[in-house]
Amino acid sequence: MYEEVIISAIAIISLIIATITDLKSREVPDYLSYFLIISGFTFRFFYSVLNNNWYYFLYGIIGFSICFCIGLLLYLTKQWGGGDSKLLMGLGIIFATKPFFVSDQNLFLLNLILNIFVAGALYGLFYAIYLAYKHRNNFIKEFKRLINEDKIRFARIFSFIISIILFGLILISNDIATKIILSGFIIFILFYVHLWIFVRSVENACMFKIVPVSKLIEGDWVADDIIVNKKIIYNKTKLFVEKKDILMFIKYNVKKVKIKEGIPFVPSFLIGTLFSLIFRIGLF
């Protein structure tokens, strides 16, 4: 099964290239995603033929289907771009079954997906901190604005009241386990509210920019409705801008548009995959 070492190495090399391109241009080349998908299916097909084990190919289809559903959901909710979703599909085929050199993991693909999301959460937090520092003046203004909004002020007061109640329960409780659990709830409530304000401030202050229409590329997320002569020619609820939309902007002489830049997520794929393969981290 040394073929699994080769196909795993191909996946890692592809993720390294995808990570570099995502950090540089916020794009993942389609050829890279399709290469992973085709490589995964080809490897499983020939293995199944040579070993007369078609379950191995079937597992690849199941892995692809699971990752297709996850990727589609995140794409439709504008959490990921299309390139991220297709990369996950490729990994779903390649790692639908546990590589022979990974032990003590019965559900390797599930562990891989969880590791990618955990890596994404940590990476996303650090990247958001970097953006907040890089655009600190805009970030501070937006943070101050948000924290003084009525709804957010109410949420902060409400979380503080709940925390006081939980702290009172800690004082009257004699059970150590209960004290620990309630303390955890207090930390979570206070941390979550302020983390939400932080993330929203970073999003509003650091992740939108005005670009010339000539710089638009397919897949960009246009943040505002495009209105020409009191007519909406582009609705911001659309998932992403297409080539025909860009041509339409040029036709109507639209000079600039506001787009939202997401946090490049592909590095999380690489980190999560390395954790799964090399450090063999997994819950299942």
Residue, then its C-alpha position, 0 to 999 in steps of 0.5 A: m500500500y505504498e501507493e497511499v504514501i504517494i497519493s497522500a504526498i500528492a495531496i500535501i504538495s497540492l495543498i502547499i501550492a494552493t496555500i501559496t496561491d490563496l495567500k497571494s491572490r485569494e484564488v485557488p486554481d481550478y486545475l489544482s482542485y480538479f487534479l486532486i479529484i481526478s487523481g483520487f478517483t483514478f487511484r481508487f479505480f485502478y486499485s479496485v481493478l487490480n485488487n478486485n475490491w470495488y468497495y475501495f472505489l465506493y468509499g471514494i464516492i461516499g467521501f466525495s459526496i460527504c465533502f460535496c455536501i459540506g462544501l456546498l453548504l459553506y459555499l451557499t452561506k458564503q463562508w467559503g469560495g468555490g475553490d475551497s469547496k472543490l479542494l475539500m471534495g478532492l480530499g474527501i476522495i483521497f482520504a475516504t479511507k484511512p491510510f495504512f500508516v495512520s493507526d487508531q483512527n476508525l473514521f479518518l475522514l471525519n477526523l480530517i474534516l474536524n482538524i481542518f475546521v479546528a485549524g481554520a478557527l484558530y488560524g482565522l482568529f489569528y488572521a483576524i487579529y493581524l487584520a485588526y492590527k494592520h487596519r487598527n485605526n479603522f478597526i478601533k473606530e468600528f469597534k467603538r461604534l459597534i460596542n455602543e449600539d443598543k442591541i449590542r449594549f443590551a447583549r453585553i448587559f444580559s451576558f453580565i447579568i447571567s454571569i452574575i447569576l451563575f457566579g452566585l450559584i458557584l458560591i452556594s454550590n458544594d460540588i467541585a464539578t458543578k463549580i467548574i462547569l458553571s465557571g466554564f459557562i461564565i467564561f464562554i458567555l463573556f468571551y463569546v459576546h466580545l469575540w463576536i463584537f471583535v470579529r464583526s468589527v474586523e469584518n466591517a473595518c478590514m474586509f471590504k474594499i473598493v476596486p475598479v471593475s477592471k480588477l474584478i474577477e469571477g468569484d468575487w463577492v460584491a457587497d452592495d447592490i449596483i444601481v444605474n438610473k434607479k434600476i438594480i442591475y446587480n443584487k448583492t444577495k447573489l453568491f458571486v460575480e460572474k463574467k457576464d456581470i463584469l461585462m454588464f458593469i462595463k456596459y453600464n459604465v460602472k467604474k468601481v464596486k465594493i467587494k468583500e474579501g474573505i479570510p484565505f482558508v486554504p492554509s487551514f486545509l494544509i494544517g488540518t491535513l498535516f495534523s491528521l497524517i503526521f501527528r495523527i490527531g483524531l477523536f474517532 
